[in-house]
Amino acid sequence: MTPRPLHLALAALLALAVACAPRSHAPSAGTPVDPNRPVAIDTYIAAVKAYDQGDKSRAVQALHDAIAANPKLTMARNLLARIYRDDNDYPQATDQYEALVRMDPYWFDNHYNLALCYQMVNRLADSARVYLDALRLKPADPGANSNLAIVYVSLNELDKALAFAKRATEYAPKSAAAFANLAVVLDARTEYAEAQKAYLKSLELDSNQAATLLNYGANLLVQNQPAAAIAVFQRALQLQDSALGHKRLGDAHFAANHPDEALRQYNLALKITPRYYPAMNQMGLVLINQYKSGLELDEEKKAGAVAIWRRSLEIQADQPRVQQWIDQWTGKELFGK
């Protein structure tokens, strides 16, 4: 079972987030406090101090207090949104960026960051709409063009995806991320040879991209080049040890007819992420393949495959194909199935 590239794997990694930290400075201890200064400003300054000291919990509370005192205090919302986004709390960040867009609809960063948050919470139609709003303000921004291309892949609007991905590489010809996303778009369009060129260009610009290497290896597998894919996945794992990396290296060894090494890699993936059911599914396929190809049918191989597929369904029940495999091999001999 040769995997297709996971076209969305790069979305989070390659999002070219625009820095949105407010540049506010609290007064020094010796600076007299203006008695006419609004309480919201003092509370915001206290939040900045807490944030600079690494106390995010106190900073978040102070920022909420500042916003309660003055809902239009954009610098407080900006810092709060950034804290939430840095913590991958995209729903909370989304609330703040939505407010910022309403208050300042002509600032590119607000639209860009809101679109990025929508992308991360899978509100893809909203994300595309807001990226387009951002690009009306700043048409040549490579990050917005590139991220919008990935959103259009998810929406299966592949012609639009290609147009924006190409535009990103024209605006940023030295951006490894832009070429990596172009490759993802080309993979989605099944233009695998062209995608390979884009992956190579991206890696020429930055060879230390684990996510790009994982997608490039999957591209090579689709093109029936397992030996080359093995080398690429090994390089990716040197950069970042991950369950996905071991699973894909297992896929490449399976395609290269190295079943024992494939099983070893799937087991390594499950050591990192014990509930990683895609690795379980592939393990079952390797065991069934060994069962079918053995001169003496080894019932333990078949039983092992069925057992691990059942375990996979316990983790993720909505896998009709896996259920079909179980139905096919449960209690059936090789002949007469």
Secondary structure, DSSP 8 states (H G I E B T S, - for coil): ------TTTTHHHH--------------TTS---TTS-HHHHHHHHHHHHHHTT-HHHHHHHHHHHHHH-TT-HHHHHHHHHHHHHTT-HHHHHHHHHHHHHH-TT-HHHHHHHHHHHHHTT-HHHHHHHHHHHHHH-TT-HHHHHHHHHHHHHTT-HHHHHHHHHHHHHH-TT-HHHHHHHHHHHHHTT-HHHHHHHHHHHHHH-S--HHHHHHHHHHHHHTT-HHHHHHHHHHHHHH---HHHHHHHHHHHHHTT-HHHHHHHHHHHHHH-TT-HHHHHHHHHHHHHHHHH-SS--HHHHHHHHHHHHHHHHH----HHHHHHHHHHTT--STT-
